[in-house]
Amino acid sequence: MKIEVTAFPRSLQGTGASRRLRVSGRVPGIIYGADQPATSVELDQNALLRHLKLEAFHASILDMTVEGKRERVLLRDFQMHPWKPLALHVDFQRVDPKKKIHMRVPLHFSNAEISEGVKTQGGVVTHSMNEIEIQCLPDQLPEFIGVDLKDMKLNDILHVNDLQLPEGVEPIPKLKTDNPSVVSVHVPRVVVAEDEAAAPVTEITAQTPADAAAAAASASGSQKGDKK
């Protein structure tokens, strides 16, 4: 998905200037990286908010135009107002086509409903991760990583190193080493709890047979005394 972004040069700096910019419907931002000087820019508030709603905007190479000059950038950070639908600031990073980039991309899960573990064995799917941090060259960056669950059975666990990644794309080194769980299929906890509650309970005491007989006799005598 190709996403084009238009930005405008920003000359005024400081808190007051940024506040006035937001009041006018613009958002202050910055473009940095690729061994070039940082560039202060401003963007249209409404256009930026529309872009931020797109999943691909957060994990794609963006085509940005500033005064007719086109640059390829990544969204690296943005700040939102605590309760208003208002962007306060946005950061973009230029990309070097020859250098690998690190990005978090979403995981798209499919076919859970037809997997054996869910369809015939009564399991439920539990997601341990909904996105993954990868490294690759800019032109190899995927918008998302697909995870097909059709072959998963009850108690199966899919780890990071089990994922089918596009050519040239790999998890960051820490993820490759740790190999954490991504998704699993297990029996719902509520079912397990109900089974445990329904199981018969056997009470075990530390009394010997003689102690038990003595206790019973004492209880019987007490009851007779009460009747008198």
Secondary structure, DSSP 8 states (H G I E B T S, - for coil): --EEEEEEE----SHHHHHHHHHTTEEEEEEEETTEEEEEEEEEHHHHHHHHT-GGGGSS-EEEEETTEEEEEEEEEEEE-SSSS-EEEEEEEE--TTS-EEEEEEEEEE-GGGSHHHHTT--EEEES-SEEEEEE-GGG--S-EEEE-TT--TT-EEEGGGS---TT-EE-HHHHHH--EEEEEE--HHHHHHHHHHS---------HHHHHHHHHHHHHHHHHHH-
